[in-house]
Amino acid sequence: MPLPAPNLDDRRFQELVDEAKRLVQQRCPEWTDHNVSDPGVTLIETFATMVDQLLYRLNRVPDRLYVKFLDLLGVRMFPPTAARTDVTFWLSAPQPDKVKIPEGTEVATVRTETDEAISFRVVRNLDIVPCTLIRLATTSEGARVVDRSDTINSQATFFSFGQTPTPGDALLIGLSVPVPACAVLLRFECDVEGVGVDPKRPPLAWEAWNGEAWVACGVDRDETGGLNRSGDVVLHVPATHEAYLIAGRRAGWLRCRVVPAEPGQPVYSASPRILSLTAATVGGTTAAINGEVVESEIVGKSEGVPGQRFLLRRRPVVPGDDPPVLEVSLGEGWEPWKVVESFAGSGPDDPHFFLEEVAGEVVLGPAVREPDGSLRQYGRLPPAGALLRLRSYRTGGGRRGNVAAGAISVLKSSIPYITRVENRERASSGVDGESLEEAKIRGPVLLASRERAVTVDDYEQLARRAAPEVARVRCAPAEERTEEGGVRILVVPAVSEDELGRLVFDQLVPADETLQKIKTFLDERRMVGARVLVEPPEYQGVTVVARLRSRPRTTPQRLQNDALEALYRYFGPVTGGPDGKGWPFGRPVHIGDVYAVLQRVPGTELVEDARLFAANPATGERNQQPVQRIELGAHTLVFSYEHQIQVQEG
């Protein structure tokens, strides 16, 4: 906690007026009319108002000095981070040639009367590779692969699995080429033979070979009901898809595998029979990021003096995947300069610069006078007259970019054969920049840690510094997970809710890149012998079932939506809890919390009944018996799962 700033002068307007009137009585006793209507009193109040404003400015001096002190310590506000999502480009029809989606392709949300469009840019080139079906095979668990390629383009039929399918049976589909990150359309003609299964929930898994193992494919749609009828299956093939040799045939292999049924899930009593099958590429998926990329911006001309600063045209600068590069014109070419966190380790010949991301400034190395009177230059100085340009940087970012699934639907750059674009999952990792007040609170912690991870606060603050895009960080002992000396860093990613405040549980799993970035950063600063484990926290699902009575002239549907939103937002790991900063770790959930939240919803006359159930958000299972209190582990967070509200008109 920062030290309280002293109040240099605590006098206020009325105290100044009273003091002036007392002086009048001492110095000018013949002045006896001190009413507010007297012109002299008006002058006193005027001067008191001006002095009160001066005192307010004076008392701001300690805050300014405190901020300047933090600046000397090198405390910098965290810049905003940009939201990321995967964007799928759909072809108007299968194409005979490769369709390229270049890096920098811009897509956006729909602009409305109240909201501006939110733009995203593709960060990796995408090749939508055409393919055809060239191989077919089947296999049963423990049996050899049977080649069915002779049935392609013929009238022959075959069973896709064993005559009585068992877990492990598979239909193998060989494509002419690997199709990494592409969407593949498989068009089946089937006999109704695969009886016994639920067409909406067949015990099947679609997978692709990635060079080392079979990995899951995303299923966009399945019109066959588990290969029970003719129709289309659209698969999203992972970006690691590679060719593989099966039964002496090399192809880009996909497979449909029978998996063990879940409790209550029907299984096959007979195998589906395949009449014909074709394959074609109909789209592709690549990563996109919210933010505008500025290329080759001339930031200024060097004067050949230390400590020069150059202001960028766009700010703040959003951290990207690659570090920024400053280019200095020397003769006929451009020399690249490296960005550093500080000039402490820079010599006079090192081509280094510093980037102030929030202010959007490029800073060159300073010259510092040594105790012997000499000047020491930190970082090389560009020659006078040399042009400086920043190779590229990204601006934008913030929570605004955490758009819902399906929100991105506008293709701003025209690409032949592309008919539409969409994001199949919600964008995440967009975080607003740090405020000055937050940086002032963080300053003393950084002063105490001095770039070393020793205490709990050290680990948490350094983890936030390594990955500003995360929402919450918690340091906990590793307990029985590792041997003694282990440290767990629990990371909650920044996610956005839908219109009712709901989250998808998979969103709360941080990206592998984020976890690795934090671990690498802490490994360089941890104590010798400490072992760092970076992972998401554990979550306890909570379901509320309640019945409300509405007030007169209150729409039941509106009250139901408002009540659901209140529950989802209050019992949330990121923005929930009593203070709206996320549910506290380990805080139990009590039925009284439910009544308090619902009674505060506008339009609620009475909470007739409320019941609290524990749930497992990973499996979707909910306890059948209501409870008064749900205990959470010391490092566990709450997750709202499928609340139910019934409203009775008052």
Secondary structure, 3 states (H helix, E strand, C coil): CCCCCCCCCCCCHHHHHHHHHHHHHHHCCCCCCCCCCCHHHHHHHHHHHHHHHHHHHHHCHHHHHHHHHHHHHCCCCCCCECCEEEEEEEECCCCCCCEEECCCCEEEECCCCCCCCCEEEECCCEEECCCCEEEEEEECCCCCCEECHHHCCCCCCEECCCCCCCCCCEEEEEECCCCCCEEEEEEEEEECCCCCCCCCCCCEEEEEECCCCEEECEEEEECCCCCCCCEEEEEECCCCCCCEEECCEEEEEEEEEECCCCCCCCCCCCCCEEEEEEEEEEEEEEEEEECEEEEEEEEEECCCCCCCEEECCCCCEECCCCCCEEEEEECCEEEEEEECCCCCCCCCCCCEEEEECCCCEEECCCEEECCCCCEEECCCCCCCCCEEEEEEEEECCCHHHCCCCCCEEEECCCCCCEEEEECCCCCECCECCCCHHHHHHHHHHHHHHCCCECCHHHHHHHHHHHCCCEEEEEEEECHHHCCCCEEEEEEEECCCCCCCCCCCHHHHCCCHHHHHHHHHHHHCCECCCCEEEEECCEEEEEEEEEEEEECCCCCHHHHHHHHHHHHHHHCCCCCCCCCCCCCCCCCCEEHHHHHHHHHCCCCEEEEEEEEEEEEECCCCEECCCCECEECCCCCEEEEECCCEEEEECC
